[in-house]
Amino acid sequence: MVLFVLLLVVLFIIVATVRFKMHPVFSLTIAAIVSGFLLGLSPSEIIDALTDGFGKTLSGIALVIAFGSVIGIYLEKTGSTQLLANSVLKLIGNKRSPLAINLAGYIVSIPVFCDSGFIILSSLNKALSKKSGIPVLVFAISLAMGLYAAHVFVPPTPGPLASAAILDADLGMVLILGLVVSLPVSLSGYFWATFIGKSLKEEQTETKEKVEQQKLNDLEIKPFQAFLPLLAPILLIALKSVVNYPTYPLGQGILFQILDFLGNPIIALLVGVLFAFLLGRKVPTQEKKSWIPEALKQAGVIVLITGTGGAFGAVLRTVDIASVIDLQSSSGLGGLLMAFAIAAVLKTAQGSSTVAIITTSAIIAPLLDTFGLFSVTDKALAVLAVGAGAMTISHINDSYFWVVSQFSNLNVKNALRGQTLGTLVQGMVGLGIVLLLYMIL
């Protein structure tokens, strides 16, 4: 009965999202309530599980998502994303420019949504193609793959942030291992682009390249200033994990206390926000007054989806799903594979990587102990296994698929060959690295 209920509510989430275009906030909330009644909970128990799950999930993550969105908006509106891309291009050189655009996309997508990142950076593709003589679609696919890799693996992107909250994973460990996993995944996308890009055909239509942003020359932003809002929080969060390692390598004195405080994700992202504010200091106040409301509007949607995902998970935790499905003899590898498979099915069926990550995390959260995934490293790898599944695959029900195809003048057939098969390759590479890390660590 429990397994039937689980399958029923997952099917409901997919159908409600795909067929009836219901917003995930409502589909997840309805799924949680229906699950509660079908699993035999009383109305008061359902309400308690909903409110507790919603509140606990957002208690440490809501401000992090909000601050991350503000950093992303400032990088985008000041044109710093293009400055980041140009810095990587100068470092790697024109001969390897497809690799450079891949890595630029990877860096930009950590604070900026991959859809926005592609729209902003796609204008570089034609210029780089003319300089290098390499087909423009090699650049388009390489950029798309780089953006996508960071989107599902590296905080403060909302998906992995939400998954870490729901699975109670250490954010610093998710960040460190997320970088380890996502960089090879990004590079696999680059190799795929060099393989498939030359055989793709560009449609002869006008490319939508108009993007409103500040002129970098007017703002006088230097490369290190553009990198600071991004690198400072990542470094602080990573250092917190280092100083909190069980052996306490830096002791437990004043330095430990400072780094432990600054490395809290809320404080670390707030530091990033302060650096982001400096990027826009020369922008007229009237012009930038809408930036933060726009960022918080984006963040609000993600926060609500994350909270309802946590509420859904809290209802599922009221029942011992593991004992019912008889998973007592299963291994950690089996748990990671299950996390990947559920996320892949949800992603493929309804299109949103973030929804797939949050829903899958809610489903597998009660099963982690049963699979033996209870250490700090294990929980971080579970987050990354979900992320790998949530990028497999991007096709016609995914808004990112259409952004890539429309801004690259790709018809559906060529977009399926380039973008969709590329995300399949990346997802499998990501899963392979996660499983390898589990066996090693």
Phi, psi and omega in degrees: 000317181296317179297320178298317179298316180299314179295322181295313183289326176295318177297320178299315180301317181295310183295317181297322181284315186279308187281316186255005176054033179286137180294140182305330178302318182280319181295320179291321179294315178297319179299321180295316181294313179299318178301316181301313180295316181293334179271003173089016178281151176280161178306319180293323178294323178296313180298317179298316180295318180298309184291318179295316181296318179297311184293315182294323180295320185271350186302324182248000189242337186299312180293327179297315178296317180297313181295321178298322178293323179295317177301314181299317180296316181295320177297321182288310187290329180274358182079009182293336177297319177291326177295320175300315180297315180296326179295318178293320179298318179295323182292318186268328175097161184293329182297327179248034185298328174298323175293320180297317181291329176296312181290326176297315177299320179300315181291315183297326186284353178294315176259343186250137177303143186298327177300310180295319180300320180292318180300318183290315189270346183297337179295342179281340189299312183294320180297318180291325178296318179295320181292319188264339185079007179271137181309140185298330182286340171298317178293318183298312181291321179298317177296314181300318181291321178295317178299320186290327184298311180290331185301326185255353186241331194247115170298149012268028170301136189302323183302299179297329175299312181296317180298318179299321179293315183291322182270002179057043180266149177290122186294325178297318178292322176300318180296311182297308181290330177298321177293320179298319182282316191287329181295312174298326178296318177298316181293326176297326175294324176296314179296323176297318180298318179292332179282312188267334190299325183288341181263356180275151181246132180272135176288144181272071177226167181286134178275138181276095186248000185285116179228128181279126176197166180286153174278127183298325181297323179291323184276342179055048178272131178266154183307316183295330177292324179290328181281332186302313181299337181269313187281327182301309179297320180298315180295316181296316179295319179295319180295325177300318178295323180294311184289339179266006176302143186311331180276354181048069186299335180254015181077193181232032180272208185295323179297319177300314183296320180295310182292326178295322178288308182295334181276354172301131186308324180296312181292318181299316179289329176295321174300317177299321178297318180297320176293324178295321178302325180295331180295328184258017186295334181264000177278133179306139183305319181299326184283327184259004183294339180270354186295309183294316174303322178296317179296315182291331175295315176298315182295323183301319179296314180295320179299316180294318178296317179298316180296317179291329174296319176295323177294318177301315179296323180296322177295317180295329181289345180289348180240142178281081183300322185301316183291328180291317182279353178062063180251017187300328183267004184285156183257172175297323177300320178297322178294318179294321177295320178295317179301315179298313185295316180297315180297320180296319179296314181295318179298311182297324185283320188242351168097328185270122177295320182296316178296319179298318180296312184293315181295315180297318179299320178296323182289318186271348182307316180289350186259352187301314180297322180299322179279357182078019180262071185241352178281169179300316180294318182299316181293323177296319178293328176296319176301318183286327175296320175298317179298319178299319178293326185283359173252006184244098006227160177266116179221208194293347177264009182251126181300327180295325177303317183285326175299312181297314184292316184288321181278355177245005182056045178256134171283172187299317181301312181289327177293323176295322179290317184277303185283309187294310179295328177296318179291331174295314178301313182297318180298318180291321176297316178301315179299315180301318180291320178299313180296321178296316178297323178298318181290328182280315186274000000 
